[in-house]
Amino acid sequence: MDMNQEKTALDIAELKRDIQLLKARLNQEAGQRAATDESLSIRISNLTDFATQRRN
């Protein structure tokens, strides 16, 4: 394997690692968004219930 091939192999390995890190970050952010969405949904539901009770 010559120097160019070794550099290319190292570059590919580095890119694969970077892709895995980005995937992990995206999954983490997606989980945080899902938790926020669920929290907002609960808050909206609670406010709706509160408003309904006040009308009655």
N, C-alpha and C positions, 0 to 999 in steps of 0.2 A: 504494500500500500504506500503510495507516494504522499508527499506533504499535503497536496491539494485534496486528495481523498480523505486523509486524516482530518483536515480542517472541515471538510464537508460533513463527515460523520459526526464530528463534535458539534457543528452548527445544527445539524438535524436533531441530535440528542437534546441540545439546549432548547430548540424550538418545541420539541415534544414536551419537555418539562414546563416551559412557559404556557403551553396550551392546557396542560393539566392544572396548573395554578389558576389560570383564567376560568376554567370550568368550575373549579372549587369555589372561586369567588362568586361566579354567577349563581351557582346553586345556593350559596349562603345568602346572597341578596334576594333571591327568589323566595327563600324561606322567611326572610324578614318581611318582605312585602306581603306574603300570605298571612303572617301573624298580624301585621298592621291592618290588612283588609278584614280579618276576622274580628279584630278589636273594634274597628269602625262599624262593622255590621252589628255587633252587640250593642254598641253605644246608640246607634240609630234605632235599634229595636227597643232599647230601654226608654229613649226619648219618645218614641211612638206610643209605648205603653203608658208613660207618664201623661202625655197629652190626652190620650183616650180617657184615662181615669179622671183627669181634671174636667173634662166635658161632661162626665156622668155625675 
